[in-house]
Each structure stands twice: as structure tokens, then as C-alpha cells.
Amino acid sequence: SLSGEISAEELKNELSLYNFKLVGIMTGEYESYVSLINSSGEILTLQLHEELSEGVKLIALKPEEAVFQKADEKYLIINFKNQIKETSEAF
């Protein structure tokens, strides 16, 4: 389930977070990564502070969710239940 309204443009964007499911979070002493899968079965792995798409950057990982910061200073939080929350605060 998704919170808020998602624009048609957002859904059409292939690299929109709304087109992915969270499948893995790996945290290490020096590096941390998140793995996302799209509807085609392609897995995308991002390193902490890497951008998923223009203006959507992975900024934090917790055991059950990944936090992305958008260019408009809003945050997208995705969990393993395929729920995405858009908030004005990261935590």
C-alpha cells in the first residue's frame, strides 16, 4: 500500500522507487548497500549515498527499511512489505 498521491509521471519513470520492491539490506563496517528488484526481475544494488535516479538519493538504512531523500527535501521510506511512505522527516 502506498501513502499519498503518486503522479502518473512518477509511475512512468522507470527508475521511480514506486516501481521497485526492497529485497535486501546489507550493512558493513565501512560500506552499506540496498538491493531493489523491478517488475522485470532486474536487481539494482545501490551503495549508501548513491542516487536511484536524478534527485533520489539513498541516505540511510535500518534493519527493516531504506530511506531515500528527494530533491524537494522530502523522504521516501521503503520497507520489505512493499510499503512506501513519503514524509518530511527522515526518522
C-alpha positions as CSV (number, residue, x, y, z in Angstrom):
1,S,0.0,0.0,0.0
2,L,1.2,3.5,-0.8
3,S,0.6,6.7,1.1
4,G,-0.2,9.9,-0.7
5,E,-1.0,10.5,-4.3
6,I,1.5,9.3,-6.9
7,S,1.7,11.2,-10.1
8,A,1.4,9.4,-13.5
9,E,4.8,10.8,-14.3
10,E,6.3,9.2,-11.2
11,L,4.9,5.8,-12.1
12,K,6.1,6.1,-15.8
13,N,9.6,6.9,-14.7
14,E,11.4,3.5,-14.9
15,L,13.7,4.4,-12.0
16,S,11.0,5.7,-9.7
17,L,11.2,4.0,-6.3
18,Y,7.5,3.1,-6.7
19,N,8.5,0.6,-9.5
20,F,10.8,-1.4,-7.2
21,K,10.5,-3.8,-4.3
22,L,13.0,-3.9,-1.5
23,V,14.8,-7.3,-1.4
24,G,17.9,-6.8,0.6
25,I,19.8,-4.6,3.0
26,M,23.5,-5.2,3.6
27,T,25.3,-3.2,6.2
28,G,29.0,-3.4,6.9
29,E,31.6,-1.6,8.9
30,Y,32.6,0.6,6.0
31,E,30.0,0.2,3.3
32,S,26.3,-0.3,3.2
33,Y,24.0,-1.4,0.3
34,V,20.4,-1.9,-0.6
35,S,19.0,-4.2,-3.3
36,L,15.8,-3.4,-5.2
37,I,14.0,-5.5,-7.8
38,N,11.8,-4.2,-10.6
39,S,8.8,-5.9,-12.3
40,S,11.1,-7.4,-14.9
41,G,13.1,-9.2,-12.2
42,E,16.2,-7.0,-12.6
43,I,18.0,-6.4,-9.4
44,L,19.6,-3.0,-8.7
45,T,22.1,-2.6,-5.9
46,L,22.8,0.9,-4.6
47,Q,25.5,2.0,-2.2
48,L,24.7,4.4,0.6
49,H,24.6,8.0,-0.7
50,E,24.2,6.7,-4.3
51,E,21.3,8.0,-6.4
52,L,18.5,5.8,-7.7
53,S,17.5,8.4,-10.2
54,E,18.1,12.2,-10.6
55,G,17.4,13.7,-7.2
56,V,16.5,10.5,-5.3
57,K,19.4,9.5,-3.1
58,L,19.8,6.6,-0.6
59,I,20.7,8.3,2.7
60,A,20.0,5.8,5.5
61,L,19.4,2.1,6.1
62,K,17.7,0.5,9.1
63,P,17.2,-3.3,9.5
64,E,13.7,-3.2,8.0
65,E,13.8,-0.2,5.7
66,A,15.7,2.1,3.4
67,V,15.4,5.9,3.4
68,F,15.8,8.0,0.2
69,Q,16.0,11.7,0.1
70,K,14.2,13.5,-2.8
71,A,15.4,16.8,-4.4
72,D,12.4,18.6,-2.8
73,E,13.8,17.7,0.7
74,K,11.1,15.1,1.2
75,Y,11.9,11.5,2.1
76,L,10.8,8.2,0.7
77,I,10.9,5.2,3.1
78,I,10.5,1.7,1.7
79,N,10.2,-1.5,3.7
80,F,10.1,-5.2,3.0
81,K,6.3,-5.2,2.9
82,N,6.5,-3.1,-0.3
83,Q,5.1,-0.1,1.6
84,I,6.5,3.3,0.6
85,K,5.9,6.3,2.9
86,E,6.6,9.9,1.8
87,T,7.5,12.1,4.7
88,S,9.1,15.5,5.5
89,E,11.3,13.9,8.2
90,A,13.8,11.0,7.6
91,F,13.2,9.4,11.0
